[in-house]
């Protein structure tokens, strides 16, 4: 991820349960955008969910960034993604998509 020299080095998020502010180093995020998201999901036929902290301007962009990273990690090219989507009606199952505020 490329960082703007004026961009903050950390992202702050308030816990909805405890009201505490959590500071997360920017280096723990993938993507680029102005809002922090937690996206969790998996490639169909994989039993293990994976989660990423994603910076994106909206939820759709966050989910696309997540999907691309997940398939890059799995070594799936566009053809493999298309085959997975044909078989399972989607190339990725997203189980959590949450804006961190």
C-alpha positions, 0 to 999 in steps of 0.5 A: 500500500502506498501512503500519502506523506500527509496521511495519518500513520494510525486509524482510530476506532471506538469499540461499540461495546466498551466505548474504548478507543483502539488505535490500529497502525495503518500498516495493518490495513490493505487497500486505500481509501478514507474509511476503515472496514473489517471484512471477513470471508472465504473462498467457497469450498474452503473451511477457514474464514480470513479477515482483513482490515481494509481502507476504502471509500465505501463498503463495495470498494472494501469488499472488492479489495478483500476479494482480490486479496483473498484470491491473490493469497490463494493463487487464483487467477481470473479464470479460476475465480470465474470457475468458482463463481460458476460452481458456487454462484459467487467467487467469495463468501463474505460473512462480515462487512463492518465499518470501524468507527 
